[in-house]
């Protein structure tokens, strides 16, 4: 739809994550440099009042308009960032201010397309916009999203998801990938690719690609689970079985499975595989070890098993992962 100036509103509120607010406008601004479309996007920051908003980073940002002013216009895209609090145990909890949720509902009713950035998905869910939909968010709050909103099908792995005109994005820098996907929807893949190159990003990551952080850290901090995690880590190269873990914990295999489901929301076998993928991921990033050596050191046994686990959990291969994320010595 060349020649049409798309009005994009990014919501502002105290404690909002700074990059969630500033990242998307950078993507949209680069469109003019890469195309002959003089219209492109009109991006504004909207808040409850015109007073400066203090972000989670401590940086103050000035709104362009108020929520009420935005509600009087027809909005093409509403971008909803998020905010979190971290407790004394460093557990992350997404925040949902009822006043912000109310404005999300109001503005969404005048919007062609709604998208959340990172933990902004919690605000969309609280506004009822994700009921019956598949959605993602930062992996650290995915279990909270699923627990607070059972009607939402939460998938913590993809970097963004589009379901029925409602978009949700994963954590932090994935806001750039989400914004590029919106550009691709509006102006085509070729244009989005050119914008990605200007951003010095890895081309344009598909939404199905994993967040590349295996969320094996538990919500539970019980001593029993901490000991089991340590047991797995210390024996990652060994052919661990559920029976091994059950014997170490002095419980039955059935009870062990219940413990993992209750405390981690997964199965023992899935946790072991996730831990092995994480160990392999670190070696791919930081060493020149062959795939055969990594497969052996991380308990996969064969490179075929390693490759299958990477495809299943990260939607890529070990070789592709290393080429993108290998750290220099």
N, C-alpha and C positions, 0 to 999 in steps of 0.2 A: 504494500500500500504506500508507494512512494509519493512524496509530497504532502503527506498527512503528518502533522506534528502530534506525537503521542504524549499525552499528559501523564507523567509518572509521579506518584506521591510516595515519599518515604517517611514513615512515621518516626517521630522523635519523642523520647520521654527520659526522665532522669534514670541514670544507671544503664542506659542502652550500650551495647557493645559498639565501640567506635568504628571498627572496620566494617561491620554490618551496614553502617550508615554511609561511609565514605567510599567503600569499594565499588558498589554498583554504579554510582554516577561516573566514575572513571571509565568504566566499560561503555556506558551509553555516550559519553562525550567523545570517545574515539571514533564513533560511527561517522561523524562528519569528515574526519580526516581520510577515511577509507572509502567513502562513496560520494557520488554527486548529489545525494539527497540533501537538499538544503534545509529540510524540515527536521527530520530525525526525532529527537526526544526533547521535551521540556520537563526537566526534573526539579522538583521542589521538595524541601524538607518541611514537614508539617508537625506542629505540636499543639498542646492544649492552649498555650498563650504564646505571645511573642517574646517572652523572657528567654534568656540563654538556658540551654539544657546542658547539664553536666553528665558526660558519658562515664562509663565504667573506668576508662583510662584517665579520668580526671580532666580531660580536655573539654572545654565549653564550646558548644555549637549553637549558632543562631538560627532559628527557624525562618523560613521564607513566608509561610502563611500559617494560619491556625487550622485546626481540624474542622472547625465550623465553616471557614472559608472554603476548604477543600470539598466539603460536603455540598456546597452550592455549585460545584462544577462536575462535569462528567469526566470521570477518571478512567484512563486506559488501563493503567497498572498500579496496584497498591502493593508496596513492598513493606513487609512487617518484620523488623528486626526483633531481637530479644534481649533479655538481661538475666543474669544469674546471681545467686549468692553462694558463697563457699563457707561451710561450717568449720568448726575447730578441727575436725578430722579430715579436712580438705575434700569433703564430699560436695559435689556441685548440685545445686537445686535451681531449676528454672522458675522465674517469677512471673506472675500474671496479675497485674494491677487491674482491678475491676473497671476502673474508669477508662483505661486504655482498651480493654476488651470491648466495652460498650462502643467506643469510637471505631474499632475494627468492624463491628457489626454494621454500624451506620455507613461507613465509607465503602465497605464491600458491596453494599446494596446499590452503589452508584458506579461500580467498577466492572470493566470487561474481564479483567484478569487479576487474580490475587496471588501473591507469592510471599512465603515466609523465608527469612534468612536465619540459619542456625536455629537457636532455641525460640525464635519467633513462632515456630510451629505450635508451641504451647498456647500462645495467644489466639492463633487461628482455631485450635481445638476448643479452647474455652468459649470462643464465639460460636461454636457449633458448625464451623465451616469444613471440618475434616471428618465429620460423622459419616461412616460408610465408605470412606476413602482410604487409599493407601498413602502413607506419608512417611517422611524421614525427618531427622533432626540430628543435632550433634550426638554422637554415640554415648556421651557421658550422661545424657538426660533421657535417652530413649526408653529406659525402663520406667522412669517417672511418667513419661507421656503415655505409655501403654497402661500403666496402673491408674492414672487419673482419668483416662478417656478410653474405656473399653470398646467404644464404638469405632475407634480409629484403628486401622490395620497398620501398625508401626513396623517399618523396615529400617533398621539402623545402618544398613550397609551402603546403599547408593549415595552418591554425592548430591543428587537431586531427583525428584519424582514429580511428574505431571499427571494429575488425575482429574479429569473433568473440568479443566480450566483453572484448577487450583494447584499451585506449585509449592513444593516445600524443598528447602535446601539443607545440606548438612553443615558441618561446623566451619566457622571462621573463614578461611580463604576460599571455601567452596562457594561463597557468595559471588565470586568472580565467574565460576563455572555456571552457576545458575543464571547470572546476568547474560553471559554469552549465549546460553540456550534460549533466553528470551529474544535476544538479537537475532538468532538463527530462525526462530519462529516468525519474526516480523520481516526479516530481510534476506533470509536464506543462509545456508551453511557456508557458502564461499565468503560472504561478508563477515560472518562471525569468525571464520578462520583468520581473515586478515586482521581483525581486531585483536584476536588472541596473540598473533605474532607481535603486534605493537606492545602488548602487555608482557612479552617475553614469557608466555606461559607454554606449557606442553600442549601445543595445538589447542584442541578443544576437547576436554575429557567428556566421554559419553556419560549420561546420567546413571547408567547401570554400573559404572566403575566404582569399586569400593572406596570408602573413605581412607583406605590404607592405614588403618590403625585398628589392630585386632583388639576389641574391647574385652580383654580377659580380666581386667581389674574388677573385683567383686563389689557389689553393693553391701554385702554382709562383711562385717569385720570380726566375726567370731573366731576364737582361737582354733577351734576344730578346722574351719575352712582355711585359715591361714597356714596351718600345718600341712593340710592336703595340698595346697598350692605350692608350698616349699618342697614337698615330696615330689611333685610332678616336675618342678623346675630342676631339682637336683638329679633327676633320673630321666631327663628328656631324651637321652640317646637310647634308653633301654626300651624293650618292647612292652610298655606298660599296658596293663589290662584293668578292667573294672574290679576284678578279683584282687589284684595287687593293692589298689586303693582301699578297697573294703577291708582287707586284712590289716593294712596300716592304721586305719581308723577304728578297727575293732568293731565293725558293724557288718550287717549282711549286705549283699550286693543290692538287694531291693531297697533297704534303708538308705544306702549310699546314694542311690538314684534319686530318692525323695529329697535328701539333703541338698544335692546339687540343684534340683529343680526349684526348691524353696529359696535357697540362698543366692543362687547365681542365675536362675532362670534358664538353665541349660542342662544337658546330660553330661555325665563324666567323659564319655567318648568324644563329644563335641568340644568339651573344654580342653582335653588333651590335644586334640588336633589344632585348636586355636593357639594353644601354647607353643606347639611345634612350628606352626606357621609364623608366629611372632619371632621365635628364635631364628628361624631361617631368614625371615625378613631382615633382621638385624645383621646377620652374616652377609647377606647380599649387599647391604648398604655399606658395610665397613671392611670387608675382606675381599680378596681375590680367589677365595676357595672355589674349587670346581663344584658343579651341582651334585656330583657323586659324593664328594666329601661333605657337603652341607646336608644332603639327604641322610647320610650315615650319622653325622653329629647331632642331628635334630630328631632322630628316631623314626624317620620315614622309611628307611631301609633301601628303597630304590628311587631313582630320579622320577620314574613314572608316577609313583605315589606322591612325591613332592609336587609334581606338576599338577596332578589332579586336585590336590588340596588347595593349591594356589588358585586354580581356576574356580573351584567351588567357593572359596572364601573371599578372594580378591578380584575375581573376574579378569585375571591376567595370568601370564606365565612368569616363572622365576627370572628368565632371561629378559623379558620385557620390563619387569619390575626393576631389575638391576640397572638397565640402560637409562631408566628415568631417575632413579633415586640413589645411585651409587655416590657415596661421599668420597672426596679426594683424600689422599693420605694426609 
